[in-house]
Amino acid sequence: MSRHFLKKLGLSAALLLSVYACGGGGVPDDATGREIYVQVCARCHGDDLTGQVGPALVGEGAKSVDRPESYLVQSISAGIGSMPAMRGTLTEEQIRRAARYVMERQGR
């Protein structure tokens, strides 16, 4: 095998691992926003939404606190920055539930 092929294979594997690390498969269709957050989002945004690999979603420095629900839905669906798109992992309704859970935790 060529070095170029192996390099591409390595990059593809790294991308898949990063998506898996911050994503989650097998979320039940009827999962609550909290359940979706815990299974899919908490690995990167922290159990308490204060950030880890991903930015804080609550508290000081949380940039999404004043953004509308549509911003959160779009960010979760299509991805933003280094966050992968979740539209292939979650349904539209699950994405809305997760966004509403984040907003609830933000005090909105």
KOLLUMDREN-645469 format. One record per residue (C-alpha): x, y, z; residue number from 0; residue in one letter. Coordinates in steps of 0.25 Angstrom, whole numbers. Example, Ala and Ser with C-alpha at 12.3 -4.5 7.8 and 13.67 -1.06 7.14 Angstrom:
+-------+-------+-------+-----+-----+
!    xx !    yy !    zz !   n ! res !
+-------+-------+-------+-----+-----+
!    49 !   -18 !    31 !   0 !   a !
!    55 !    -4 !    29 !   1 !   s !
+-------+-------+-------+-----+-----+
END
This chain:
+-------+-------+-------+-----+-----+
!    xx !    yy !    zz !   n ! res !
+-------+-------+-------+-----+-----+
!     0 !     0 !     0 !   0 !   m !
!     5 !    14 !    -3 !   1 !   s !
!     8 !    24 !     8 !   2 !   r !
!    -2 !    33 !     2 !   3 !   h !
!   -13 !    23 !     4 !   4 !   f !
!    -9 !    20 !    18 !   5 !   l !
!    -9 !    34 !    22 !   6 !   k !
!   -23 !    36 !    16 !   7 !   k !
!   -28 !    24 !    23 !   8 !   l !
!   -22 !    29 !    36 !   9 !   g !
!   -29 !    43 !    35 !  10 !   l !
!   -42 !    36 !    32 !  11 !   s !
!   -41 !    27 !    44 !  12 !   a !
!   -37 !    40 !    53 !  13 !   a !
!   -49 !    47 !    47 !  14 !   l !
!   -59 !    35 !    50 !  15 !   l !
!   -53 !    34 !    64 !  16 !   l !
!   -55 !    49 !    67 !  17 !   s !
!   -70 !    48 !    62 !  18 !   v !
!   -72 !    35 !    71 !  19 !   y !
!   -66 !    42 !    83 !  20 !   a !
!   -75 !    54 !    83 !  21 !   c !
!   -87 !    47 !    76 !  22 !   g !
!   -95 !    35 !    80 !  23 !   g !
!  -103 !    25 !    72 !  24 !   g !
!  -115 !    17 !    76 !  25 !   g !
!  -123 !    28 !    83 !  26 !   v !
!  -137 !    24 !    85 !  27 !   p !
!  -147 !    31 !    77 !  28 !   d !
!  -155 !    35 !    89 !  29 !   d !
!  -142 !    40 !    98 !  30 !   a !
!  -144 !    53 !   105 !  31 !   t !
!  -135 !    65 !   103 !  32 !   g !
!  -127 !    62 !   115 !  33 !   r !
!  -125 !    47 !   111 !  34 !   e !
!  -121 !    51 !    97 !  35 !   i !
!  -111 !    62 !   103 !  36 !   y !
!  -105 !    51 !   113 !  37 !   v !
!  -103 !    41 !   102 !  38 !   q !
!   -99 !    50 !    91 !  39 !   v !
!   -94 !    63 !    96 !  40 !   c !
!   -89 !    62 !   110 !  41 !   a !
!   -76 !    55 !   105 !  42 !   r !
!   -71 !    68 !    99 !  43 !   c !
!   -79 !    79 !   106 !  44 !   h !
!   -79 !    73 !   120 !  45 !   g !
!   -89 !    66 !   129 !  46 !   d !
!   -92 !    80 !   135 !  47 !   d !
!   -92 !    87 !   121 !  48 !   l !
!   -79 !    95 !   126 !  49 !   t !
!   -71 !    90 !   114 !  50 !   g !
!   -59 !    81 !   112 !  51 !   q !
!   -55 !    78 !    98 !  52 !   v !
!   -66 !    86 !    93 !  53 !   g !
!   -70 !   100 !    98 !  54 !   p !
!   -78 !   103 !   111 !  55 !   a !
!   -93 !   104 !   108 !  56 !   l !
!   -97 !   110 !   122 !  57 !   v !
!   -90 !   120 !   131 !  58 !   g !
!   -79 !   130 !   128 !  59 !   e !
!   -73 !   129 !   114 !  60 !   g !
!   -85 !   122 !   108 !  61 !   a !
!   -87 !   129 !    95 !  62 !   k !
!  -100 !   122 !    92 !  63 !   s !
!  -108 !   127 !   104 !  64 !   v !
!  -114 !   139 !    96 !  65 !   d !
!  -116 !   131 !    83 !  66 !   r !
!  -130 !   127 !    78 !  67 !   p !
!  -134 !   112 !    78 !  68 !   e !
!  -133 !   112 !    63 !  69 !   s !
!  -118 !   115 !    65 !  70 !   y !
!  -116 !   103 !    74 !  71 !   l !
!  -124 !    94 !    65 !  72 !   v !
!  -116 !    98 !    53 !  73 !   q !
!  -103 !    97 !    61 !  74 !   s !
!  -107 !    83 !    66 !  75 !   i !
!  -112 !    78 !    52 !  76 !   s !
!  -101 !    84 !    43 !  77 !   a !
!   -89 !    85 !    53 !  78 !   g !
!   -82 !    97 !    56 !  79 !   i !
!   -67 !    99 !    57 !  80 !   g !
!   -61 !    86 !    61 !  81 !   s !
!   -74 !    80 !    65 !  82 !   m !
!   -79 !    69 !    56 !  83 !   p !
!   -93 !    70 !    49 !  84 !   a !
!  -103 !    61 !    57 !  85 !   m !
!  -114 !    61 !    46 !  86 !   r !
!  -109 !    47 !    42 !  87 !   g !
!  -109 !    42 !    57 !  88 !   t !
!  -122 !    49 !    62 !  89 !   l !
!  -135 !    52 !    56 !  90 !   t !
!  -140 !    66 !    55 !  91 !   e !
!  -149 !    64 !    67 !  92 !   e !
!  -138 !    59 !    75 !  93 !   q !
!  -129 !    71 !    71 !  94 !   i !
!  -141 !    80 !    75 !  95 !   r !
!  -142 !    73 !    89 !  96 !   r !
!  -127 !    74 !    91 !  97 !   a !
!  -127 !    89 !    88 !  98 !   a !
!  -139 !    91 !    97 !  99 !   r !
!  -132 !    84 !   108 ! 100 !   y !
!  -120 !    93 !   107 ! 101 !   v !
!  -129 !   105 !   107 ! 102 !   m !
!  -136 !   100 !   119 ! 103 !   e !
!  -122 !    98 !   126 ! 104 !   r !
!  -119 !   112 !   122 ! 105 !   q !
!  -131 !   118 !   129 ! 106 !   g !
!  -139 !   121 !   117 ! 107 !   r !
+-------+-------+-------+-----+-----+
END
